[in-house]
Each structure stands twice: as structure tokens, then as C-alpha cells.
Amino acid sequence: MVEALYPYQREAVDFLHKRKGCAGLFMEMGTGKTRVALTYLQEAGATRILVGVPVSAASVWRREIKRKMKLPWFGLNLTKGSLAAREGAMRRYGSKCQVVLANYNILWQPKEDALKDKRAGVRNRARAQKRFLDMLIKWAPDSVVLDEVHRIKSRSSRQSQYAGSFARRPFVKHRIGLTGTPVTKGIEDLFAIYRFIDPEVFGTRWVPFSGHYLNMGGYFGHEIKGYFNEDEAAEKVALTSFVISKGEALDLPERQDVIVEYELTPRTRKLYDKFKKESLAEIEGVDGDGKPLRGLALARIVLTSIIRQQQIASGWINTDNGIIDIGHEKLDQALDLISDAIAQQQQVVVFVSAHHDIDRIKAALPKTTKYGVYAGGRYTKTREKDRNVFSRGKLNILIVEISAGSESIDLSAASIGIFYSLNHSLKDYAQARDRLHRIGQVNRVTYYILLGTRTVEMKMFDGLGNKQDIASKVSSLDYAKRILT
């Protein structure tokens, strides 16, 4: 039996009908954006639906279509495999399918210079990509949905430009953008998103848009110093998107944060303080032209320094001779929390920002512990299997890389989350938290955040807790000094 829509989900579907399928679903994680989009497309009679998704979200769409909504649609998952294999699948089954899932990495038109490149590998891939995209055009989808549409917010990226041009083709009737975070920096994010959803809202030309909404200045006039007509932009978004938070939509159980501080050993503290001093000296230096560091050059150095300080606080350091483990203070705290949770028959999600943290936790777990890993890199092939087994209650622990586990996965089987380490993205942090606290969660959710006393981790947590995107602020020398001291 198919579950009935929540009242707010029905309202969102009706809004899409009102907008004739060209709108944003700016609904927070866990409120059921996928269900809303599919219900509308079913009611609107869509027959060929192209869905752009992060690779991690493909299984969510397949599960919603087949298991939950039981839609009689045949779908192709083209998020994995070689371009040749995807092209072959499209050629064999394209005429029969109603839904094609394609990942963002292949949804862009290769440049002419790539096609002309003398290197055979580059040229062959560009040709294969162009053939694949030409097949999608020939397939002529009547609907295009971009899940996590904030991924195309960079107006100059080929993905973003191609999404805008593809969506304006005459055969595309419905254009739906799904995200819980349409704006992570400012009004500038809206330009590329609406170039896809509805180009009439903010236009398709950057210069008129930036002149009307952005106060440009600073370094060569390329820095955004402020905004104009913010109320007008907000009104346009309100008229063309359905926006709702989890607090408004759902009666979810409470969630709480528990800060778990740990002390560095004298050896680790000495190394940490030494590196911190070197980092501060580096950011106050000059670039190759003898000018004070600023902008992207400063940001790169600061983010690298943050990562290195995090590594030392976590008990290891990456050197030219490989990774060296120097302490286990944080690891011991995490193992105590995991042990207590398992004793209470609770499932746990452990969020990490580095693969070596995964390796250390795996090695330290008791041999009887049933665990899985959801991460990128060498874990990509097995992560969906591990997540599915975890969701069925067959694993005690799921170790999740924050950047991989921040989008489109349901971790509501667990009610305990441990942030073993953080990354500098506010979006990733907020979305990782919402993986547990979402539709389907029936227990109170507790997050344990492990923070080294007098380390950059505490500054990062304070910043993220105050809704600061650290990555976007470290180009300021004053902010860089505050977070590194």
C-alpha cells in the first residue's frame, strides 16, 4: 500500500501544478522532496523524465519509485559504469524507459577544444560524452529534475551552463529544482539555479542581473561587497518555489547536541602548538609578487592549515614519508561512546572528514562489532550495500564521510550520531545532521561532537553552530587569524 502524502506535501504538489511544473522545491532534508516531485510528474502525465542526481541519490530515487510509490515506470540508472556502457544501455532501453537517472559529472557539453585535443584519451572521452548527451536530446525528455540543484549554482561551470541550455529546449515542459539550501552564499546563487528552473525570473544574462542585485567592488571589482533589491529577489523566489522547513512540516522527536571535550597529550599539544605558530606566520606572509596574501591564495593556505590542525588534534599527521599516528585521545572517547550505544542496542552513525579517521576507527573496533562504511574513494563500490544493510538494522555502526553522506541518504535507523571530525562546509554539516533527523525517525536524536580543548575544532564548531560557512570566510585575514589562533 502506498503511503498517503502529508498535507504539506500535497500543498507542494498543488503548487507545482499551479506553476505548470517549473518551480523550485526548496524543502529541508527529510521532508520528502523526491516524493513530491514524483507525485506531480505522475499526475501531470510525464512520460520521459530525466533526473540529474548525485551518485549517492540514485538509490533513493529507485527505492521511491519502485518500493514506496510502486510506480509502473521502467528506469535506467546511468550514474555508474563507463560512458560506453551507459551509452549502450541508453541505446538498448531508452525507447522503453520512463525515467533516466544521470549523475552531474556527465551532464555537461564537452568544449570544442576538448574535441580537438591531440591527446587521444581526452578526445575520445569528449566524443563519448557528446554522443551520450546527443542521445539524451534525441530521447527528448518532457521533464527534467535536478536533485540537489544547488550543485549548478556556479554560473560559469559547464554543468550549470548546459543545464540551463538543455532545459530550454522546446520538448522540456517541466523543470523542477530540488534542494534544501538554494542559497549558501548570497543572491548570486539564484542566477544559475533559476536559469534552469525558469529563466524569466532572473534572466539569462549575468551583467544585468549582477548590476541589479550585486554591489561589486574590492579586488579588480570582482568581489561582492553587498546586495541591492534583496526584498525583490526574495519575493520572486517566494512566488516561484515551495519552501518549507522540517520544523514547519514535521512533528519530529527532539534532538540534542552533547559536546564531548578531550585533552591532547603533552606530546600532541607541543606538535599542535608548533604547527599553529607556523600557520599564523604563513598567512601573514606575502605572495610571489611581494603583496600581502588575500582572496583565494589566502583561503587555500588557511583551509590547508585547518585540515592539518584537525589531523593533529585527531591524533595523526600526514608527512612526506606517509601518515604517522601520534595519539589516540579522540579515538578513545569515540570508542567509549560507541560501546555504550551498542550496550543499549542502539545503532550509531559516526561522521568523519578524512579517510584515515575511518581506517583508525575500523582498526580499533572490537572484532565482534558489525560495521559498514559510507564514503568516497575506495569505498564507493560497497557504500550503498553497507547503507542498505545498516538501514535494515543488521549493522551496529555506519562510518560516514561527511561530504559523501550529506546528500540524499536516509540514516534514520540510527538515533545516535557522533561527529568524530568536522569539515569546513556549513551545508555538509547541516545536511549530515538531517540524515538522522528526518521522516521515519521515531526516537530522540542525540549528536555527540568530539572537540579537542583549545584546538581549531572548537572554533569550527562555534562557526558552524552560528551558521557560518567557514570556507567562504577564510579569504578574510582577520577571520583567518581568529580561527587559527
N, C-alpha and C positions, 0 to 999 in steps of 0.2 A: 504494500500500500504506500502510495506517495504521500509524504508529509505535506500538510497544508502550509501555505505561506503565512508568515507573521503579518499582522496588519500593516506594519511599516514597509514590509517587502511588497505587499500588494499595492501600496501607495507608490512605491518606486516603479513598479511595472506600469501602473497607470500613467506616471509621469513620462516614461519612455514612449507610451502610445501618444501622449499629447505632443511630444517633441518629434514624432514620426521616426523614432529610433536613432536620432542624432543628439546625443547628450552624454554628460559625464555622470557616472555613478561614483561619487566621492564619498564612499561609505567606509567607516573604520573596519579594520580587520576583525573577522569573526561575526560580521553582521549579515553575511550571505550574499555578497555581490554576484558571485557566479550563478547562484540560483535565480536571482532577479533577472540577469541578462538572458539566461536560457529560457526562462518562462516567457519573457517578452518575445523573443525570437520565435518560439513555438507558436504563440498566439498571433504573431504578425505574419505567419506563413513563410518564414525564411526557409530556403531550400539548400543554399550553399553558403556556409559560414566559415570564414577564415578567422582563426583566433591566434593572435600573437601572444606568446606566453614565455615567461622564464622557464627554463627546463624543469625546474622543481615543481612548477604548477601544472604540468601536463597531466599527471596522475590525478590531480584534484578535479580537473575538467572531465576526464574519462569516468571517474567514480561518480561524479554528479550526474552525468548523462545516463549512465547505464544502471548504477545500483540505486541511487536515490530517487531520480526523477523517472527512470525507466523509459526514456525517450527512444522511439524506434528509429534512431539515427545511426548510420554507419559512419564511423570516424576514422581518420588517418592520423596517427601520431608521428609527425615528421620532425621531432625535436632531437632525434638521435640517429646515429649512423653517418656514413659518408654522404656527400652530395649526390654521388651516383646512385646510391641505394635509395635515397629519398626521391630522386628523380624517377627511378624505376617504379617505386611504389605509387607515385602520383600518376604515372603513365598507365599502370595496370588498373588502379582502383579509383582514379579521380572521377570518372563518369558515374560511379556508383555511390560515392560518399556524400554526406550532407555536412560534415564538419572536418576541417583540416586544422590541426594544431601545428604551428610552426614557431620555433624559437626566434628570439630577437636577433641573434647573431647572423641569421641568413636572410633576414627581411630588410635588405638594402641593396640598391642597384650598384654593381661594381663600376668604378670610374673607367673612362676611356683609356686613361694612361695605364691602368692595370691590365686591360685587354691587349695593349700594345707592348707591355713589358717584355723584355728579351728573355727574362728567366722563365723557363718552361713551367715551373711549378706555380708561379704567380699567375701566368697567363691561363693555364689550364683551369685553375680554381675560379678565376674570374669568369671564364666561359661557362663553366659548370653552374656557377651561381646565376649567371644571366639566363641560362636555359631553364633553370628551376623557376626563377621569377617569371619568365615568359609563360611557363606552364600555368602558374597561378593566375596570370592575367587571362590566359585562354580559358581557364576554368571559370572565370567571371563570377566571383562570389557576390551575392546580393547583400551580404552583411560582413563587416569587418569589426572585430572586437579586439582591443588591446588591453590585456590584463596587466596590471601594474604600469599603466600608461605614463607614469612619471619617468619611465625609462627613456622616453623620447623628448624630454624637456630641453635637452641641448639642441638649440635650433639649427646649428651648423653641422651636426653629425649626419652621416649618410643615412643612418636608420631613420632619424627624425624627418629628414627631407623626403625620403622615399615614402615613408608612411603618409605624409601629407599629400604627395602627388598621387599615390596609389588610391587613397580614399576618395579622391575627387573624380575618379573615373565614373562614367555615366551608369555603369551596371551596379555600382555600390549604392544601395538605398539606405542602409543602416550603418551608423558609425558610433560605436559605444566605447568609451574610455573608462576603465575601472582602476581605482586607486583609493587608498585611504589618506594619501598625502599628496595632493595635487601641487601644493606649493611648499618647497623645502627651503628656498632662499628668499624669493620675493615675487612680485608681479611678473618678472621676466620669464618665470617658469611657465606661465599660462600661454605664452605666444605659440610655442611649438605644439603643446597639447591641443589647443583649440584649432590650430592649423589642420589637425587631423579630425577632431570632432565636428567642428562647424567653422569653416574659415570666415564666415560672415561676422562672427562675434568680434574677433580682434584683427581680422585681416590676414593677408599672406605676405606683407612686406614689412621688414624689420624696421626700417628707418621711420616710417610714420608711427609705428607702434611705440618705438623707443622714445621718439620725440614727444609723444602724448603722455606717456606713463613714467618714464625714467629720467631722473636727474643725473646726467652723466658728467663726470669730471675726473679729477685725480690724474693718474699716470697716463699721459697722452689722450686724456678724455675717454678712456675705456673703462673706468671704474664707476660703478653705480653708487652714487652718494646719497640718493633718496628717491622718493616717488612722488608723482603727480596723480591727481584724479583717482585716488585709491577707492573712494566710495563708488565711483562709476564702475571701476573694474569689479568690485565686489558684487554690485547689483547685476552685472552681466553674468557673472558666474552663478549667482542665485537663480537667475531666470533660465539657465541652460544646463543645470546639473541638479542631481538629487544628493543632498548632503545630510548625513546623519552620523552621530557618534554612538558608541556602544552604550554609553550612559543613557542616552535618549531612547535607544532601541530595545535594550535587553535588560531583564531583571536577573543579572548575573550574580553569583556569590561574591563576597568581598575578596579583596586581595590586599596583601600587606608586604612591605619591604622590611627585611631584617638585615642590618649592617653587621657583618662579621669582620672585625679588625684582627689582623695578625701582625706580629712584630718580626722584623727582619733580624737575622742573626748578626752579630758584630761583623763577621766576615762579609756578609751580603751587604750590610749597611755601608761599610767602608767602600766597597766597589760601587755601590749605587751613588753615594755622595761624590765620588771621584768623577763618575760619568756625568752627573748633573752639572758639576762645575765646568767640565769641558763643553757641555752643550750650551750653557749660557755664554761662554766665551765665543763659541762658534756663531751664534745668532747675532752677536754684537759686532761681528766682523764685516768685511766688505766683499763685494763680488769681483769678478775679473777686471772690471773697469775702475775699481777703487771706490765704488759707490756703496753706501750702506745697503745691506740686504733688505729687500722688501718684496711684496707681492708673491708670485709663485715660487721664486727662488727661496724666499724665507720660509714659505709654507712647507716646501719639500723637506727642508732641514729640520723644521720643528716636528713634523709628523714622524720623520725617521727617529728623532730623539725621543719622542713619546713612546714609540714602539720599543726602542732599546731599553728605556727605563722600565717599561712594563715587563719586558723579558727578565730583567734582573730582579724585579720585585716578585716575579713568579718563580724565581729560583734557577734561572739558566741564562746563558748568553751565547749569541751566535758570533763566532770568531772566524778569522780566515782559515783556521785549522778545523773548523767544524763546530758543532754545538757542544758546550760544556755545561753540565749540571753543577750548580753551586749551592743549592739549598732546597729544602722541602717544606718550608714553613706553611706556605699556602696549600700545598698538596695534602698535608696532614689535616688541615682544617676541612678541606673538601671531603676527605675520606671519612672523617667523623660524621659529617652531615649525611653523607650517603649511607653510612652504616645505620644511623638512627632511622632514616627513612625506610630502608629495607626491612628493618626490625618491625616497623609499624605497617609493613606490607603496602608501602606507598611506592609509586613509580616516580622517577626523577629525571628531569632534563638538565643536563649540565652544559651551559653555554661557554664557549671558548673563542678566542680570537686567533689562535695560532695552532698549527698542526703539531708542533712539538708538545704543546699542552695536552693534546689528545693522546699522543704516544705515552706521556708520563702517567696520565690518569689510567689508561688501559693497563700499563705495566704494574701499577700499584693496586689495582682492584683485586680482591680475593678471587681465587680461581673458580669459586662456585658462583660468582656474580654473572648474571646474564645481561650482556650489554650490546648495544649497537652504536654505529656512528653515522651521523648525517653531516657530510662535509663535501667540499670540492676536491679537486686533485685526484689522488689515488683512491678516494672513497666514492667517487661519483657513480661508478657502476653498481655498487651494492647499497647505496644510501636509501633508495626507495624501498627495497626489500626490508632493510632494518627498520625504517619508519613504520611500515605496514605491520611488521611483527610486534613492534612496540605498541602500536595502536590497539592491537588485539590483546594486550596485557601479557604477552609472552616474554618480555624483557623487563629487567629492573631499571636499567639505565639507558638513556639515549644521550650520547655526547654530540652536541650540535655546534658546528662552526657558525658564529653569529651571522656572518654575511651570507651564508648558504641557507640558514634557517629563518631568515627574516621575512620571507615572502611565501605566501600561498600554501603553507603546510599546516596541518591541524595536529597539535600536540596536546589536546585537551584530555587525553588519557592520564596525563600527569597533573598533579596539583602542587608539586614542589619544583621550583626552578632554582638552579644555582648558577649565578653569574661568576664563573671562575675567573674570567677576564672580560674586559670591555673593549670595544673598538671606538673610533672617534666619530662614528656616524650616529646622529640622533635618530634618523629614520630606522637604521638597523636595530638600534636599541629598543625603540618603541615597538617596532613590529615583532621583534623577538619576544617581548613580554606578552604581546597579544596572541602569540601562538598557543599559549596555555589558557588565557582568559578570553574565551570565545564561546559561541554556540556549542552546546554539548558538554560544557563544564558544569558539574553539579557540586563540586567541593570548593571550599575556600582555598584560594591560591596563595602560596607563600613563596616569595623570592628571597633567597639569601645572596647578598652581594659581598664578595670577598674583597677587602681593601687593605692594602699594606699601610700601616701607620706612617704618616709623613712621606707618602710617595705620590707620584703623579696619578695613581689610581683614584685617590680621594678627590683630587682636582677634577678629574674626568667625570666622576660620578656626580659631583656637585654641578658641573656644567650641564650634563645630560638631564639631571633632575630639574634644572631651571630652563629646560627646553632650548639649550644652546647646541647648535651643530658645530662641534669643535673644528671639523675640517674646514669650515667656511670662515673661521675666525682667526686661524693661526697665521694668516698673512699680515696681521697687525703685530708689530713688535711689542707693544705694551701687553697685549693678550698673551703672546708667546712667553714673555718673561713671567707673567703671573702663573701660567700653567706649568712651567718647567721649574719654578723655584719651590 
